[in-house]
């Protein structure tokens, strides 16, 4: 598996599928017992249709930014505090590290 294939699969599995799961949860959950979800549903239900659309765009963009930031660490673009050495991502014999963030972000252009 190469970096482009890996990031395309990450985009589908984490960004697209999870955004859909969140959309479904917000639109179809009628009651919740978890205090976080009670507050989140209350906020979502207080929004009109246009605002709900913007809210889901924010959820999606937050996921994109988060994955991008993790890939920056793996690629060596950003270092974590106290990091000693390189972080490498491998799939079998394939080294995926180096262009993950760029490959991932290009899919959203």
N, C-alpha and C positions, 0 to 999 in steps of 0.2 A: 504494500500500500504506500502510495506517495503522499506528500503533504497536501496536494490539491484534493485528492480523493478523501483523505482524512478530514480536512476542514469542511468539505461539502457534506460529509456525513454528520459532522458535529453541528453544522448549520441546520440540517433537517431534524436531527434527533433532539437537539437542545433548544434551538431558537424556535423553529416552526412548530414542532410538536408541543413543547412546553407552553408556548404562547397560546396555542389552541386549548391546552388543558386549563390554563388560567382563565381564558375566556369562558370556557364551558362551566368552570366552577363558579365564576362570578355571575353568570347568567342563569344558572340552574340550581344553585344551592338555595334552598328555602329557609333553612335554619342551621345554626351552628352552635356548638358548645364551647369551642376554643375561644377565649377572649380576643385573640388576634383576629380570627376569622369573623367574629361578631363585629368588631370595629371595621374591618376591611369591607365586609358586605354592606354595612351601614353607609360607609363612604360611597361605595360603588352605586348603591341603590338611590343615593341622593343626587346622582348626576343625571343629566338628560342624555339623550342618545348621542349627540355630538361630543359631549364631554366624556362619555364612556369610550367612545372611539379614540379620543386623545389619550385617555388613561391607558388603554391597551397598547397604544403606540409607545407610551413611556415604559410600560412593562417590557415590551419587546426590545426597545433600545437599551434598556438597562441590562438585559440579558446579553445583547450583542457587545456592549462595552465591557461587561464582566469577562466574557470569554476572551475578548481581544486582549484585555489586561493580563489574563493568565497566560495566553500565548506569548505576550511580550516577555514575561518572566522566563518561560521555557526557551524562547529564542535567544535570550541573553540581552535583549534590548533594555530591560529593566532588571535590577537586582534587588533581592529582598534584604532587609536589614539582617546582618550577621551571616549572609550567604557566603560560603567558602567553597568556591568551585562552580563549575558549569552544571546546569540541569539539562538532561538529555531525554528526549522522548523517542522511543523505538517501537516499531511494530514488526515483530519477527526480526529479520536481518536489516530492515529498512530504518535508517535514522531520519526522523521527521523534523528534527529541530533545525531552525534557521530561518525559515520563511513562513511559519505558521500564521503569524499575525497578518502579514501582507496577503497571503493566500485567502485567509478567512475574510478580511475586510473587502477584498476585491469582489467578493460575491454579493455585496450589498451596493455596489456602485451602479 
